[in-house]
């Protein structure tokens, strides 16, 4: 993907109440850790059910779709490096407070819902392999521990992410290496990697698989909400964003090839632990508990990064006047948004006690597609807004393609998932009306934010 630099004078980012503690390598690992979440450890089997042995093809197509929207994020984040992320972009592009609020709230709701689902995953079968505790209390304690680390500081949080990301990647690399050795011994069947399901056309199989594989790349958007805490954001952010997505894509494609070559697609499709089945098929005798531990770390890492995003987005929206100003308070020494952390953690704890993991995950995707659509449109609208700072620039064709991809993915979601998302948006509208009414009574303004 070719890009050009925006020709404007370099300028440092505006002063922020948040600490700039994220370097380029830390941001790269932050994004990589969020993209390489627990999803790939279970989604390989689901993709195999749709695309047969050609698992790697939908993963590669999904990477391309993710990169389209990532281009819009790279331009807007470096142009407007504020903690509100997509909500900031929407406010500048559409000049409608309610649109900005809805975009920000959808992102916030997706993050909190995702963290709730990850807490359920953490306290389920993976944890029970080590300790037998009731899942609901375990998920609540887990979220409290995540909140404590989040409140301690962004640098401590991303350093913890470094360790967790290394473990996640190591588990996936282990799969690739053992299958490589397995194939080198003359085992497995490489011909399966080009086989599609019987009776299904390649195009239909790839589309169906891509709709699932795309979920594996969701997570890169979280990085937009720590923009204020990144050093030299204009130079660092695009490199870290594209580098992390491409790295994840390479790992995913290799995992797809390895899984298909080692285990028939029909067996992968019916498995809830496909990568464990792949490792077991090689016969190298790797203990099963190792993958259980890696999966737990992957889930914990995803939850930590998601809650960092949710709290920073809440903080950013409070700074804009879209949410109560109390949510913009930070700890004096740690300079972390402690009120936002408490509120988002409480919401995640409530959600983790209701619903199931599958429905929570699918609801997250619908909410994020709305955010992505808004961001891809915003990058085109804001081309006329020139800023006195150097920033990344994406050719216009890519946002247009990204818009088309978001619409395509939206049309594939079921009615019940749309209903769940609508309920959450309805809650957001109620909060907006309350904030609008409160702001109007205090200041006489007709809007909770200034255009």
N, C-alpha and C positions, 0 to 999 in steps of 0.2 A: 504494500500500500504506500504509494508515494505521497509525501506531504511537503508543505512549504512553510517557512516561518513567517509569521506576521511581521511586517516591517514597521516597527514602532520603537520608540526609545525604551531601553530597559528601565525598569523601575522596581524598587523593592515593594514587597507586599505591604499593605496598610498594617498599622500596629494592631495587635490582637491581644485580648485578655488571656488567650491560651498560649501555652508554651510550645515553641518550635523545637520539638525533640525528635522528629522523625527524619532520618537521613535517607539517601537513595536506596542503599541496600536494605534498610529496615522496611521501607515502603514496598519494595519489590517482594520481600518475604511476607509482608502484611497482606498484599493482594493475592499472592500465590497461595498462602495458607487458607484464605477465604474461598478461593476458587476450588482448590484441591480439598474439599470438605469430605464429609462422610458419604456423599452421594455416589461417587464412583465405586465404592465398595459394594453397593447393591444395584446400581443402575445398569451395570454391564449385562446382567441377566435379563432385565426388562428390554433393553435395546436388542439383545439377541432374539427375543421373542418376536420383535417387529422386523428386524433386518436380517435375520438368519446369521450365517457366519461372517457376513460383511459388516461386523460391528464397527470397524474403524471408519467406514464411509460416513454414517450419520454423525459420528464424533467430529470428523474433519469439517463437514458442512456446518455443524453447530458452532465450531470455532470461528468460521468465516462470518456467521451471523453475529456472534458476540463481538468480533472485532469491528464490525460496522458501527454498532452503538458505542463501543469504546472510543472510537474516533471522535464522536460528538462530545463525550465526557472529557477527553483529553483537551479539546479546544476550550470548552467552557470552564473547566476547573482552573486551567492556567490563565484564563482571562478574568475570572472572578473567583479567586481563591478564598472562599468563605465557608464556614462550617455547615451552612444550610444545604449545600449541594444542589440537588435538583429543584428544591423549593426556591432557592436564590435565582436559578436560571429561569424558572417559570415566572417569578415576580418581575424580573427585568424584561422578559420577552413579551408577556401578555398584559402587563400593567393592570391585572385584575387580582385583587387580594384573595378572592375566593378560589381562583385557579391555583395560585401559588400555595394556598393552604392545602387544597386537595392533593396536589402533587406531593407536597411534603408529608402530609398525613398518610398517603398511600405508602410512601417509602418507610415512614415510621411504623405503620401497622404491619407492613411486610417484615420489617426487621424484628419487631417484638414477637410476631407470630412465628417467625423462623426460629427464634431463640427458644420459644415455648416447645416447638416440635423437637428441636435438638436436645432440650432437657429431657423430654420423654424418651428419646433414643438413648441418651446417656444412662438413664435409670432403668432401662429395659434389659433385654437378654444379654447385652455385652457386660453390664455391671454384675448381673446375677452369676456370671461365670466366676467372679472373684469373691462376691459377698452377697448374701441373701438378705435384702432389705426391701420394705414396701416401696414400690415405684414412685408414688406421689410425694411422700416425704423426701425421698432421695432427690427427686427433680427440684424440689423447692430449696433444699440445702445446696444443691449444685448451683442454682441461679444466684443464691446469696454469696457463694464463694467467687463466682464470676464478677458480681457487683463490687466486692471488696477489692479485687485486683484492678478492676476498671477505675475505681475511685482513687487508688493509690497513685496512679499516674500513667500518662500515655506512654512514656518511655519504658516503664516497667511492663506495661501490657504488651507492647510490641516486641520487647525482648523475650517475654514468655512465648509469644507467637513464633519467634525464631526457632526456639527449641521444639515446639510442637510441630511446626512446619517441616523441620528436618526429619522428625519421626514419621510424619505422614508420607513424605516423599520417599523415605527409606523403605517403607512398607510396599509402596508401588514399584520401586526399583527392584526390590526383592522378587516380586512376581515376574518382572521382565527378565531378570537374570536367570532364575531357576527354569523358566520356560525356554530361554535361549540354550541353556545346557541340556535340557530335555530334548530339544530339537536336534542339537548337535550330536546326540547319541543315536539319531535315526528314529526317534519316537515322534508322536504327534502327526498332524496332517495339515500342512500349509495350504492345501487346495481348498480347505473350508473357508478361507478368508475372502473368497470371491463368490461364495454361494449365497443366494437369497432364498427365502422360504418358497416352497413349492406352491404354485398357483397364484403368486403375488408378483406383479411387475417390479422391476428394480426401482423405478421412479417412486412408486407408491410405498415400497418398503423403506427407501431412504427417507422420504418425507415423514413417515410414521416414526421411524427411529430418531430422526432429527428433533422432532417435537419433544421427545424424552431426553435426548442427549443434551439439548440446549440447557436444560435445568442444571447440568453439571458445571456450566460456565457462569451461572448466576453467582454473584458475589463481588465481582470487580467494581460494581457501582458503589459499594460501601466506602471505597477509598476517597470518594469525592467529599465525604463528610469529615475527613481529617485534614482537608487542604490547608487550613489555618495553622496546622501543627507540623507542616512539612517545610524543611529548609530548602530554599531556592526552588520553589515549586514549579516555576516555568520550565526549568531545565530538567528537573528530576522526575516530575509526574509522568509525562508521556513515556519516557524510557522504562520506568518501573511498570506502568500499566500494560504496555504492549509486550514488554519482556516477560511479565508474569503470565499473561494470557497465552503467548506462544509457547512458553515452557510447559504450561498445563496442557496445551493442545498436543504437544509432542508426547508427553507422558500418557495422555489418554489414548492417542492413536496406537502407541506401542502396547498399551494394556489391552486394547481391543484386538489387535493382531495376536498377542500372546494367548489371550483367553480362548479365541476361536481355534487357534492351532492346537491347543492342549485338550480342549473339551468340546464335544459336539454342541451345536447351538441349542438343540432340543433339551439337553441336560442343563445348560446354563439358564435357559428361559424358565425352568421350573425351580430354580434355586434362590434361596433368600441370602445365601452367602457365596456368591459365584466365585469371588477371588480366592476364598479359602478352598473351594472345590478345585480351582485351577492349580493351586500349590500342592494340594493332596494328590492330584493326578500325576504330578511329576515324580512322586515316590521318593523325594529327598528327605522325608521324615522331619520336616519342620514342625515343632509343637504348635498345636492349634491355639493355645493361649496367647501366642505372640500376636496373631492377627486380631484377637479380641482386644488386646491392649492397644494396638495401633488404632483400631476403630474408635475406642474410647477417647484417645488423644485427639483424633480427627474431629470427633463430635465436640469435645471441649473447646478446641481451637476455633471451630466455626461459631460456637456460641459466644465466645469471648469477643471475636471480631464483630459479630452482629450486634452485640450489646454496646460495643464502643460506638458503632455507627448510630444506633438508635439514640443513645444519650447525646452525642454531638449534634445530631439532627434536631433533637428536641431543644437543645441549647440554641442552635442557630435560628430556629423558628421563634423562640422567645426573644432573641435579639432583634428580630424583624417586627415584633409586635403581633405575630400570628398566634402565639400561645402566651399564657400569663408570664409576666416578667420574672416572677420568682424562679422559674425554670432556668433562668440565665445566671443564677448564682454559682460562683465557683469557690472551691476551698482556697483560703488565703495562701497557703504554702505550696500545696500540690497543684493548684490552678487547674483542677478538674471540675466539671459541672456536676456537683454532688447531688443537687436536687433533681436534675434530669435523670441521673443514674438511679436514684431511689424510685422515681415514678415509673420509669420504663421497666425496671426490675419487677416492681409490684404488678404491672400489667402482664408481663411474661409469666409470672407465677400463677396468676388467675387463669390465663389461657392454657397453661400446661396442665391444669386440673380439669380441663374440658376438651372435648373433641378428640380425634385420633390423629396419629402422625401423618397418615396419607392425606387426609383432608386439609390439615394445616399446611403441608408442603405445597399442595396444588393451589391453595388460596394465595400463598406467597407469590407464586408465579404470575397469577392474574394481576395482582396489585403492582408488581414490578413492571409488567408489560405496559401498563398505563403510564408509569413513570418514564420508562424508556421512550415511549411514543412522544410524550411531552418534551423530553430532552432533545430528541432528534429534530423535532419541529423548532424548538427554541434556538438551536445552533444556527439555523437558517434565518430566522427572524432577527437575531442579534448580529448578523453580519454588518448591519448598518450602524451598530453601536461601536465606535472606535474608542479604545482605551489607551492611555499613555503608559503601556507596559508591553514587554515582549511576551508573546504567547504562542502556543501551538495553533496551527491552521490545517484543517482537513478539507480536501476538495469537496465541493458541494454534492457531487454524485453519490458519495458515500452516505450522508445523512438521508438522502432520498431513498436509497436502497434499504437503509435501516428502518425507515418508516414502513416500507412495504413488508419487511420481515416481521415487524411487530404486529401489523394487522393480520398477516397470515397466521401467526401463532395464536392470536386472540380468537380467531374464528374456530379454532380446534378445541376450545375449552368447553366443558359440559355445563348444563344449565344450573345444576346444584352448586357448582363451584362459583359461578357468577353470583348466585344468591348469597353465598357466604361473604364474598367480597363486597357486595352491595350493603350488607348489614354493617360491616366495618366502616364503609364509607359513610353510611347514615350516622353512625356514632360521631364520625369526624365532623359532619355537617352540623350536628347538634352542638359540638364543642365550639365550632366556628361562630354559630349564632350567639352562644353564651358570651364568648370573648368580644364579639362585635357589640353586643348590648352593653356589656360592662365598660368597654372603651368609650362608647358613645355617651354613657352617663357621666363618665369622669371628665372627658375632654370636649364633648359636644361634636366629635368627629363622626362622620358617617362610615368610617372604615377603620379597622384595627391596625392598618399599616398605611404608611405614606407612599404614594406612587412616586 
